[in-house]
């Protein structure tokens, strides 16, 4: 199987053993007859599929779900109940992109082989409570691939999970508590630094020893090309104006010095 933890979120259908992806931009419509083509691939271990309604989603899981170790549900906007996934005892990786009806995840107690889960562009999902039921889930990423609009009630459920690598790419955590992650098993953290003031980011990083990931760098580079000219910006923490690479390097240096000083200050306070 070509799909693994590093690439299971891909949209490259060539990496999957079987692809049932409709050409329609919204995901199209996949019928039971389309799903039954899986009878021709009894040894397939990875699947990417679009256009399922609730009935066909349940049909897929019931009749073929147990054979797959990786499933990418690509644009299945009409699926409202994810609980059939509870029966997938062999699945290692599950990826969802684009859904407009599901309001909750599912009980993952029986997904004992599940190690990677990603949930993107779910317009009605606001809780991650059930990820704590997954016994061996190491990687979890949630948010948006298009416009960051998702709002999650709280990250506190992650404290009780097995997750060591977490990615958050949405708009807002409603209780605004990121420091709770210091009480989790997370050692790698990826998210937008714009969620934090420089002080808040320093507190978070200082609270989690040996933390890695994008969050540990208090800026992000972004380049644009206008009239044939390329300009690279440094995007900083919340409340800080972006800087121009090559022009504002001294300001960036001072910003980093301030940030590092805050991290060291809070490390001392928290020890």
Phi and psi in degrees as a GROMACS rama.xvg file:
@    title "Ramachandran Plot"
@    xaxis  label "Phi"
@    yaxis  label "Psi"
@TYPE xy
-77.7545  -22.6029  UNK-2
-80.1833  133.105  UNK-3
-145.022  -171.075  UNK-4
-63.2652  -27.9109  UNK-5
-81.5592  -17.2188  UNK-6
-134.803  8.17951  UNK-7
-67.2953  -13.2258  UNK-8
-88.8007  3.58658  UNK-9
-67.7126  153.46  UNK-10
-102.63  7.3344  UNK-11
-77.9705  101.437  UNK-12
-64.3913  -21.4016  UNK-13
-67.7418  -17.4401  UNK-14
-84.0401  -12.2717  UNK-15
-95.0702  146.533  UNK-16
-63.0699  -37.1014  UNK-17
-136.467  136.734  UNK-18
-123.272  123.293  UNK-19
-123.286  71.8482  UNK-20
-114.75  122.192  UNK-21
-77.2646  153.689  UNK-22
-76.2112  -21.684  UNK-23
-57.327  136.124  UNK-24
-61.8198  -26.5514  UNK-25
-89.2958  2.74303  UNK-26
109.619  -18.1197  UNK-27
70.2263  -157.493  UNK-28
-137.863  119.513  UNK-29
-103.956  126.716  UNK-30
-99.0286  169.11  UNK-31
-59.0089  -35.7607  UNK-32
-62.9229  -35.6403  UNK-33
-67.5246  -41.0951  UNK-34
-64.0678  -34.6469  UNK-35
-67.4088  -8.77327  UNK-36
-63.5573  -17.355  UNK-37
-64.8653  -18.0637  UNK-38
-60.1806  -24.5419  UNK-39
-81.9911  -6.13297  UNK-40
-129.164  63.1819  UNK-41
-67.0745  -18.0796  UNK-42
-101.806  0.151892  UNK-43
-64.3707  139.963  UNK-44
-116.029  -12.5872  UNK-45
-133.454  142.714  UNK-46
-141.787  137.072  UNK-47
-120.354  131.634  UNK-48
-145.771  144.181  UNK-49
-128.538  169.147  UNK-50
73.49  22.8555  UNK-51
-83.9601  136.998  UNK-52
-93.1798  -179.145  UNK-53
-60.8497  -43.7274  UNK-54
-62.2946  -44.658  UNK-55
-73.18  -31.1312  UNK-56
-60.1893  -47.8313  UNK-57
-66.2681  -35.9455  UNK-58
-63.7163  -44.349  UNK-59
-59.4147  -49.4155  UNK-60
-63.8539  -43.9339  UNK-61
-65.483  -42.7996  UNK-62
-95.3938  -25.0188  UNK-63
-134.568  -11.7725  UNK-64
-57.922  -35.704  UNK-65
-68.0301  -17.3518  UNK-66
-82.2594  -15.9352  UNK-67
-100.103  140.987  UNK-68
-97.9675  -20.2187  UNK-69
-141.411  128.82  UNK-70
-132.831  128.982  UNK-71
-109.978  114.229  UNK-72
-92.761  97.8148  UNK-73
-101.22  107.888  UNK-74
59.8942  65.1981  UNK-75
-115.637  71.6642  UNK-76
-70.1722  -18.3094  UNK-77
-97.5286  -0.515173  UNK-78
-76.6873  123.437  UNK-79
-108.071  -27.6348  UNK-80
-118.888  114.798  UNK-81
-92.8464  0.338858  UNK-82
-59.4942  -26.353  UNK-83
-56.9119  -22.6635  UNK-84
-65.4032  -15.3345  UNK-85
-58.8093  -24.7615  UNK-86
-85.8021  -3.25441  UNK-87
-85.3448  86.9767  UNK-88
-81.6598  -12.3621  UNK-89
-103.948  -10.3748  UNK-90
-72.0472  137.379  UNK-91
-106.163  -34.0448  UNK-92
-135.634  130.672  UNK-93
-129.513  128.9  UNK-94
-126.488  131.681  UNK-95
-120.237  134.894  UNK-96
-134.373  119.028  UNK-97
75.7485  106.997  UNK-98
-151.18  140.29  UNK-99
-117.235  6.01072  UNK-100
-128.23  -29.9554  UNK-101
-68.2774  130.235  UNK-102
-109.421  -5.63476  UNK-103
-150.883  160.804  UNK-104
-84.4018  -149.029  UNK-105
-140.596  163.382  UNK-106
-70.958  119.798  UNK-107
-103.126  14.4029  UNK-108
-56.3717  -36.7513  UNK-109
-88.8645  -5.95827  UNK-110
-83.8205  63.8955  UNK-111
-70.1493  -16.7558  UNK-112
-100.626  -2.88225  UNK-113
-68.825  117.464  UNK-114
-118.551  -17.4696  UNK-115
-135.527  129.761  UNK-116
-140.99  131.485  UNK-117
-135.167  137.99  UNK-118
-130.065  113.122  UNK-119
-126.316  139.47  UNK-120
57.5055  53.2805  UNK-121
-101.422  110.682  UNK-122
-75.7324  -20.4448  UNK-123
-115.766  6.55272  UNK-124
-93.5171  125.977  UNK-125
-132.805  7.68238  UNK-126
-132.674  139.845  UNK-127
-116.167  19.8106  UNK-128
-53.4826  -41.0155  UNK-129
-77.2082  -8.33697  UNK-130
-65.8166  -21.9739  UNK-131
-69.9223  -12.9823  UNK-132
-84.7607  -10.867  UNK-133
-78.9263  118.866  UNK-134
-70.8811  -26.8682  UNK-135
-135.01  27.9515  UNK-136
-76.5205  115.628  UNK-137
-97.0781  -38.0677  UNK-138
-117.725  129.335  UNK-139
-141.623  127.355  UNK-140
-132.646  138.896  UNK-141
-148.451  149.78  UNK-142
147.371  -136.274  UNK-143
-132.031  143.206  UNK-144
-96.8908  -22.8214  UNK-145
-103.521  -97.6331  UNK-146
-99.4799  128.08  UNK-147
-70.3889  98.9464  UNK-148
-122.615  -17.4632  UNK-149
-63.1059  138.478  UNK-150
-121.622  130.063  UNK-151
-113.425  138.889  UNK-152
-61.0162  -47.5439  UNK-153
-163.579  153.118  UNK-154
-97.0945  -0.196507  UNK-155
-57.1549  -33.1182  UNK-156
-58.2605  -23.6243  UNK-157
-67.9911  -21.0738  UNK-158
-58.9165  -34.3325  UNK-159
-96.7431  9.89944  UNK-160
-99.8538  174.413  UNK-161
-95.9785  6.75421  UNK-162
-66.0822  130.616  UNK-163
-111.753  -19.1197  UNK-164
-129.681  116.759  UNK-165
-125.577  135.779  UNK-166
-123.449  131.339  UNK-167
-125.242  118.058  UNK-168
-127.739  33.8085  UNK-169
-102.474  -162.145  UNK-170
-94.5167  -40.977  UNK-171
-158.322  139.15  UNK-172
-98.5318  116.504  UNK-173
-64.0078  -33.5919  UNK-174
-87.4961  -1.86968  UNK-175
55.1913  27.4044  UNK-176
-105.391  101.389  UNK-177
-98.1392  -25.9991  UNK-178
-63.3862  -18.6719  UNK-179
-60.2759  -23.731  UNK-180
-65.2897  -18.4097  UNK-181
-65.0582  -20.6978  UNK-182
-94.9127  6.24972  UNK-183
-99.0452  -176.902  UNK-184
-90.4771  3.85815  UNK-185
-64.2529  129.441  UNK-186
-121.254  -11.9523  UNK-187
-133.013  128.066  UNK-188
-134.334  122.729  UNK-189
-121.131  122.535  UNK-190
-167.01  169.589  UNK-191
-69.1092  129.949  UNK-192
-72.4804  -14.5377  UNK-193
-67.0744  -10.2911  UNK-194
-71.8853  -16.0674  UNK-195
-121.522  146.024  UNK-196
-75.6856  166.003  UNK-197
-61.3748  -34.9117  UNK-198
-68.4468  -43.194  UNK-199
-64.2629  -41.0164  UNK-200
-65.6234  -43.0614  UNK-201
-61.3276  -40.8344  UNK-202
-62.0134  -43.4842  UNK-203
-64.0344  -49.4529  UNK-204
-63.1857  -39.796  UNK-205
-66.3735  -26.9223  UNK-206
-79.9371  -18.39  UNK-207
-117.525  98.0301  UNK-208
-58.76  140.205  UNK-209
61.5106  26.2285  UNK-210
-67.0361  138.34  UNK-211
-124.168  176.382  UNK-212
111.428  175.68  UNK-213
-62.1658  -27.3141  UNK-214
-67.3757  -19.3531  UNK-215
-78.8015  -10.5641  UNK-216
-105.842  119.923  UNK-217
-80.537  24.034  UNK-218
-156.413  162.55  UNK-219
-137.006  136.597  UNK-220
-86.7021  139.481  UNK-221
-142.485  127.35  UNK-222
-112.951  141.932  UNK-223
-130.987  153.849  UNK-224
-119.537  120.7  UNK-225
-128.833  127.719  UNK-226
53.3242  37.6453  UNK-227
80.3687  -2.28681  UNK-228
-103.587  130.994  UNK-229
-95.3711  128.729  UNK-230
-123.714  129.711  UNK-231
-107.67  128.9  UNK-232
-109.188  151.017  UNK-233
-100.33  114.427  UNK-234
-90.5684  123.133  UNK-235
-105.998  -174.832  UNK-236
-65.323  165.921  UNK-237
-53.9383  132.832  UNK-238
90.6969  -4.06925  UNK-239
-110.654  136.24  UNK-240
-75.0614  146.4  UNK-241
-66.1022  151.376  UNK-242
-113.436  158.26  UNK-243
-102.879  126.088  UNK-244
-64.7198  133.377  UNK-245
91.9533  -25.9066  UNK-246
-105.325  -38.5491  UNK-247
-113.2  28.2719  UNK-248
-62.7681  -34.7067  UNK-249
-65.5903  -38.0064  UNK-250
-66.7036  -38.2049  UNK-251
-64.0929  -41.5524  UNK-252
-59.233  -44.6507  UNK-253
-65.4513  -40.3788  UNK-254
-59.9345  -44.3854  UNK-255
-67.3449  -37.4467  UNK-256
-62.5857  -43.5824  UNK-257
-62.5252  -43.2049  UNK-258
-63.0205  -48.9882  UNK-259
-62.4826  -35.8477  UNK-260
-64.2234  -40.5512  UNK-261
-65.2966  -41.8954  UNK-262
-59.5506  -47.0542  UNK-263
-64.2692  -38.6047  UNK-264
-60.2151  -46.6855  UNK-265
-74.8205  -28.4324  UNK-266
-61.2595  -41.741  UNK-267
-65.6385  -41.3119  UNK-268
-64.912  -34.334  UNK-269
-90.831  -4.18025  UNK-270
